[in-house]
């Protein structure tokens, strides 16, 4: 791939981005021409750095307000091109060989660990990302990436069950999905995430096992439970589950809290719950791939730093209804949002939530068993 380069003073642009400067900061209206030396050389490390004028952003679907791209391009001249994936495993498979063409990816916590271990991620240059200090203290020290060496926490949320509250009662147990009465209204009108670790986490938590088990007998039991539930499942889907619920085609869906909250805008009967046995809590992260050019890395760091601005962090949560790791963004968020227990689970719910963790070699067992579930008749 060949890219036109913009030569920008990284320092000046970062300062302007950090200060929330208005749109005409020089990048956007130069049509790709190099602006004159803006004098920020010394602080930028002794001269101008070349910055790509385009970055490829590989993200989950409906996870960012497209208006953010316009604001960023107006301020910097850098265009962000988005593509989507529907699971960590799908994203990982696409970048594992290198040369994917993507610059920024958005893995969840456990997948960050896997990617660091496999050498797939570039270290962030914190000098280019002063807004990292806007992150809340715990988000500056997440266990899978202490000190934000590789990634910037993007949003966090939970996995539970969405349902149509006008048509059915609240499913208080995962039994609603795994042992449904074939005469129930939601039988055949239920979706599950098309996601090996998430689907197994639901089955394992219902069976009372560790959601990160590597015990093959337990995994086999979880697989059989998923197969047993299959006749009641209309589809395995991580992209449309929210729309299917809003349209009334499905009545119940295994899925992510924010997506259900967005679906509520279309159908006020959409509700969300964490069953009594518990569910998953996760943190998604924006990270730069190790195989990007220095020009694209500089542009990607500018974009991540931009996302960390308090106003842009608030725009993210206002769009996708997920909790923000950005403490500074909270001042720009509606108190009603910050008090919403679906977004910020109260302590008694939180105590029932578990993180998916990397399981090493056993990752392929989960994948194989999931393939067996999906191909079973
Ligand atoms: C956004 C999907 C959330 C990502 N539509 C789950 N990790």
Boltz pocket constraint, residues with backbone or C-beta under 6 A from the ligand:
constraints:
  - pocket:
      binder: B
      contacts: [[A, 60], [A, 61], [A, 62], [A, 63], [A, 108], [A, 238], [A, 256], [A, 259], [A, 282], [A, 284]]
      max_distance: 6.0
